[in-house]
Amino acid sequence: MTDWAIDPFLFIAGVWVTGLYLYGVSVLKRRGDSWPIGRTISFVVLGMGGFFLATQGGVAMYDTVLLSTHMVQHMVLSMWVPLALALGAPVTLALRTLPGGTRSGPKKWLLAVVHSRVAKVLSFAPLTLALYVLSPWALYFTGWYDASLDSTYVHQMMHVHLVLIGTLFFWPLLGVDPVPGRVTYPLRLLLLLLTLPFHAFLGITIMGQETIIGEEHYSALRDGPMGSWLPSMADDQNLAGAILWASGDAIGLLFFATLFVQWVRQSMQEAKQVDRALDREEARLAAQVTTEQGGAEPEPVRAAAERTGDAPLSEPDRPSSAGGATIES
C-alpha cells in the first residue's frame, strides 16, 4: 500500500477533473456565495481520492498480478467513486460558475448537453441498469479482461469504463444534480435492490467455475520470480469472487442509507412547503374576515368566527404533512 504506480493518462485526467472542481468552488467563494463543504469533501477526497488510490496507488501495483486485487479496484471504481462524485454535485457547481447565461455561452452549452436526447437515453433507468449489470459479465467471460492484461491502453479504458458505467447508473438515483433520468424514490429503491443479487450471483459464479480467468497471463507470472509467493490461481479467483459478493452487499447498504437520508430530507422539505402554504392561506383568510368586519382587530374577529364555526384552521387542526404531502394551487 506504500507503492505507487503512476499512470500518466489517468493521473493527468484526474488532476484536471479535481482542479476544475476546486477552481469552481474558489470562484463561488470569491463571489461571496456558499458551497457545502460536504460536497467538496465527497467529490475531491472520497471520489477523486478513491480514484487515485485505485488507479495510481498500491492497488494499481498489483491489479494485473492478482485477480483478487483487481476485484478490489473494480468495486472501488464502479461503486464507491461514482457515488462520491454524484454527491459532489459537479453539474450544479458548473451551472453556478460558468460564464454566460442560459441563452448563450458555456452555461447554455452545458444545459444543452444535460437536456439532449443522448443524455436522456443514456440516463434511462432500465438501460443504465442493464449496462451496469451486463458489463462485468462481458468483462470476465469474454476476451475483454485478457486484452486488458496484455494492453496498457485497454487496461486504462477499462478503468474509465467502470467509472462511467457506475456514474450513468448511480448519478440519477443518488446524485443531487439536475440531470435527466430522475425517477421516484420507490423506483430508485427497487433499482438498488436489483443490483444486490447481481453482485452475489456473479461472485458465486466466479468462485464456482473451474476455468481460470486470465489463465495464460497469471500462469506466466507464476513461472517467474513472483511464483514463490503468489497463491494458486484457483484460490485467488475464489477470493476475488468472495470480494465481489461481500463488497457489493456492503456498499449496497451504504447506497440504501444514502437514499434513505435523501428521501427523508425531501419529505421534510415538502412538509415545510405545505406548512408555509397553510400559513399563507390562514393569513389570507384572517385578512379577508378582518376586511369584511370593517377593520376589526384580528383576535375579536377570530373569536367571533370560532363561535360561528367559520374560524380558520388553528395550528393543531392543520392536516398532517407527513409522507411528503403536497398542496395544489
N, C-alpha and C positions, 0 to 999 in steps of 0.2 A: 504493500500500500504506500510505500515511500518512493517508489519509482514513478517516472513519468515517461509517457510515450507520445511525444508531441506530434500530432497530425497537422501539418501546415494548413491544409484546406479547411478542416473543421475548426481549427484553432482561430484562424483569421475570421471565418464566418461568425463564430461565437463571439469574438471580441467586437465585431461590428454590431451585432444584434444587441449585445449588452450596452455598448457605448451609445447607440441611438436611443435606447430606453432611458438611460441615465441623463442624456442630453435633454430629452423631453421633460423629465422631472425637473431639471435645473431651469428650463425655460419657464415652467409654471411657478417655481419658487421666486425667480427674479421678477415675475409679473405680479407677485403677491397672491397667487392662487394656491389653494391647498391640494395636496395629493396624498391619499392614505399611505402611511409608511408600511402598512401590512402588504399592500400591493407591490411596493418596491421590493420588499424582502422576498415575497413569493416569486416574483419574476427573476430577480437578479441572483439572490442567494440560493433559493431552493430549485428554481427552474434551470437557469444557466449554470449555476454551480453544480447541480446534478449532471448536466450535460457535459461539462468539462471533466468531472471526475470519471464519468463513464467512457469518454472518448479520448481523454488525454492522460488519465491517472493510472494507478496500479491495475485497475480492472482492464484497461486497454492493453496493458503489457502482456496479458495472458488470455485475451479473448480469442486468439487463434491457436492457443495451446491446450486449453481445457474447454470442453463444451459447457461444463457447469459454470465456469466464469463468464463465458459468453451469455449464458442464460440470465445471470445477474444483470449484465449490461442490457440485455433485451428488455427485461422488465422495467429497469430504470428509464430507458429511452421511450418505451411505448406506453407507460402508465404514469410514472412519477413526474417526469419532465412535462408532458402535456398538461397535466392537472395544474402544476405550479405556474406554468406560463399562462394558462387560461385565467387563473385567479389574479394574475398581474394586470389584466385589462389593457394590453398594449394598443388595441384599436381605439379605445376610448381616449387613451393618452395622446395618440396621434391626432385624433379629431380635435382635441383641445389645443394642440400646439402647432399643427401645420398651418402655414400661411394661406391666405386666400379665404374666400367664403364658400358657401355651398353652391355657388353658380360658376365659379372659376377658380383655377389654381389647384395645388396638390390636394387640398381637402376635398374638392369636388371629384378628383380622380380616385381618391380612396373610397368615397361614398359610392362612386360608380362601380368599383370593384366589389364592394361589400354587397351591393344590391343587384349585381349582374346575374344573368341566368346561370353562368358557370358556377358562381358561388352558391346559388340556391340548389343546384343539382348536387354539388359536392358536399353540401351540408344536409342533404335529405336523409333523415334518420335511418330508414331501412337500408339505404345504400351504404352509409357510413358504418352501420353495424355489420353488414356483410363484408365490407372491406377489412374491418378490424378483426373479424373472426376468421376469415379465409386466408389472410396474408401469412400468418405463422404456419399454417398447413402448407401453403405454397413454398414457404422458405425452407422448411425442414424435410419436405417429402418430394422435392424436385431437385434439379441440379443447381438451384439458386444458391444454396448455402455452400456447396462445394466450390462454386465460382467465386464466392466472397472470400474463401480461404486462399484462393490462388491469385486473385486480382485486388490490388490496393484500391483501384477506382470502384469496383463493385462493392468492396467492403465499406468504403465511405458512403456510397449511395444507399447501402443497406441501413446504415445508421440514420441517414436523413429520412429514409422511407419510414422507419419505425416511429420517428418523432412526428412526421407529417400525418401518418395514418392515425396515430393516437390523438393528435390535435384535431383532426377532422371529426373524430367521434366524440371526444370529451368536451371540446370547446362549446358547442351549443348546449350541452347538457349541464355543465358545471361552471362555465365561464360567465363573466358579468358584462362582456362586450355586446353591443347591439349588432350581432351577426345573424344571418338567416339560419333557418333550421331549428329555431327555438320551439320546443313543444311544452305541453303542460307538465306539471310536476309528477302526476301519477304515471304518465308515459315515460318520463325520464327515469323514474324508479324502475319501471318494467325493463327498460333498455339496459340499465345497470345490472339488474338481476339476470338477464340473459347472458351476460359476459362471464358470470361465475362458473356455470357448468362447462362452458367452453374451455376455460383455463384448466379445470380439473380433468376434463376428458382428454385434452391434448397432452397434459402432463402424464397421465396414466398411460396413454398410447406410447409416448416416448420411453417411459420406464419399461413397458412390457414387450416392446418389439426386439427381435433378435438382430435385425440389420443395424449396423453401426452408422450413425450419421457422420459424414465426412471421414469415412474409414480410411481411405487412402492417405489423406493428409495426416491424420492422427497416428496412423501406423508408422509412417515415415519418421515422425517425431520420436516415437518410442525406440526406433532403431538408432537414434543419435545419442548425443551426450545427456539429453534430458530424460532418457528412458530409465535412468536409475531411480528417479523419484516420482515419475508420473504414475498415477493409478491406472488400473486396467481400463480399457475403453468402455467395457460394459458397465463397470462401477461408476465411471464418470458420467456416462449417459444416464444411468439410473438416478444419480444425484441431480443432474440437470432437469430431468422430468419432475423430480420432487420439488426443486426450487420453483419451477414454473407453476406447479399446482399450489404450493403453500403461499408463495408471494402473491399470486393472483388473487387468492382469497383475502390475504391480509390487506393488500392495497385496495381491494374492493370494499372492505369495511371502512377504510378511510374515505372512499368516494361516497359511501352511504352517509357517513357522518357529515361530510361537506354538504351534500344535498339536503339533509335534514335541517341543518342550520340555515341554509338559504331559504328553504320552504317556510320555516318558522318566521324568519325576518320579513319575508314578503307578506305573510299573513298579518303580522303586526303592523306593517305599513298600511295595508288595506284597511285594517281596523281603525287606525288613526285617521285615515281619509274619511271613513264612514262617520266617525265622531265629529270631525270638523264640519262635514256636510250637515249633520244633525244640529250642531251648534249654530250654523248659519241659518238653517230653517227655523230654529226656535227663536233666534233674534229677529228674523223677518216677521214671524207671527206675532211676537210681542210688540214690535213696532207698528204692525198693522192694527192690532187691537187698541194700542195707545192712540193712534190717529183717529180711529173711529169713535173713541170716547172723548174726543175733543182735547187731547193732550194731557189726559190724566196720568198720574205717576205710574210707573210700571208695576210696582208692588200691589197697589189697590186694584189695578186692572187685572192682575194675575189672580188676586183673591176673589174678585167678582167672577172671573171666568171659571175658577175652580168650583164655585157654588153652582154654576150652571152646567158644569161638566164639559166645558169647551176649553179648558186650560191647555197650553202647550205641554208637551211631554217633559216631565222633570227628569233629572239625571237617573234615578233608579228605574224609571219607566222606559228608558230607551231600549230599543231592540238590541239583542246581543250581536256583537260584531265578530264573534268567534267564527273560525272556519273560513276566513278570507272572504267575508261577505262584501258585496259591492253595492253602490247606490246608483240608481239610474236617474239621469236628468229628465 
